[in-house]
Amino acid sequence: MGIISWIILGLLAGAIAKILLPGRDPGGLIGTIFIGIAGAFVGGWLSARFLDRPIANDFYDMATWLSAIGGALVLLIAYRVVFGRSRR
């Protein structure tokens, strides 16, 4: 997959992560999109590094999608913890 495919995958993974983890985000829609793109890269790296499951070059591989969505979820939760507003 090329860089454009990873960006598209990240956009979709960020949208899916936002659906799975609803609520207000400090960065809004644009922040969630960037978190999704970064999450796709992080998820792919974590999958290859720690799970010994390198990501295939196929855009439609289920492992690729699960790692991208998982990475986006992790980054979205971390982003909310670090930059979230206090709950008063």
C-alpha positions as CSV (number, residue, x, y, z in Angstrom):
1,M,0.0,0.0,0.0
2,G,1.2,3.5,-0.7
3,I,1.1,6.5,1.5
4,I,-2.3,7.7,0.0
5,S,-3.8,4.3,0.8
6,W,-2.6,4.6,4.5
7,I,-4.1,8.1,4.7
8,I,-7.5,7.0,3.3
9,L,-7.4,4.0,5.7
10,G,-6.5,6.3,8.5
11,L,-9.5,8.6,7.7
12,L,-11.8,5.7,7.7
13,A,-10.3,4.2,10.8
14,G,-10.6,7.5,12.6
15,A,-14.3,7.7,11.7
16,I,-14.9,4.2,12.9
17,A,-13.0,4.9,16.1
18,K,-15.1,8.0,16.6
19,I,-18.3,5.9,16.2
20,L,-17.0,3.3,18.6
21,L,-16.0,6.0,21.1
22,P,-18.6,8.8,21.0
23,G,-18.3,12.0,22.9
24,R,-16.8,15.4,22.6
25,D,-13.2,15.5,21.5
26,P,-11.0,18.5,22.3
27,G,-9.8,18.7,18.7
28,G,-13.1,18.3,17.0
29,L,-13.5,16.6,13.6
30,I,-10.1,17.7,12.2
31,G,-8.3,16.4,15.3
32,T,-10.1,13.1,15.0
33,I,-9.1,12.8,11.4
34,F,-5.4,13.3,12.2
35,I,-5.6,10.9,15.1
36,G,-7.1,8.3,12.7
37,I,-4.3,8.8,10.2
38,A,-1.7,8.5,13.0
39,G,-3.5,5.6,14.5
40,A,-3.3,3.7,11.3
41,F,0.5,4.1,11.3
42,V,0.8,3.3,15.0
43,G,-1.5,0.3,14.7
44,G,0.5,-1.1,11.8
45,W,3.8,-0.6,13.6
46,L,2.5,-2.2,16.8
47,S,1.1,-5.1,14.9
48,A,4.4,-5.7,13.1
49,R,6.6,-5.1,16.1
50,F,4.9,-6.8,19.0
51,L,2.4,-9.2,17.5
52,D,4.8,-10.6,14.9
53,R,2.0,-10.0,12.3
54,P,3.4,-7.7,9.6
55,I,0.7,-5.8,7.8
56,A,-0.1,-7.1,4.3
57,N,0.1,-4.8,1.3
58,D,-3.6,-5.5,0.6
59,F,-6.0,-2.6,1.4
60,Y,-8.8,-5.1,2.1
61,D,-6.9,-7.3,4.6
62,M,-8.9,-7.6,7.9
63,A,-5.7,-7.5,10.0
64,T,-4.8,-4.1,8.4
65,W,-8.2,-2.7,9.2
66,L,-8.2,-4.0,12.8
67,S,-4.7,-2.7,13.5
68,A,-5.6,0.7,12.1
69,I,-8.9,1.0,14.1
70,G,-7.1,-0.3,17.2
71,G,-4.3,2.3,16.8
72,A,-6.9,5.0,16.3
73,L,-8.8,4.0,19.4
74,V,-5.6,4.0,21.5
75,L,-4.6,7.4,20.2
76,L,-8.1,8.8,20.6
77,I,-8.3,7.6,24.3
78,A,-4.8,9.0,25.0
79,Y,-5.7,12.3,23.3
80,R,-8.8,12.6,25.5
81,V,-6.9,11.8,28.6
82,V,-4.1,14.3,27.9
83,F,-6.1,17.2,26.4
84,G,-9.6,16.6,27.6
85,R,-11.6,19.1,29.6
86,S,-12.2,18.5,33.3
87,R,-15.6,17.0,34.1
88,R,-17.3,19.3,36.6
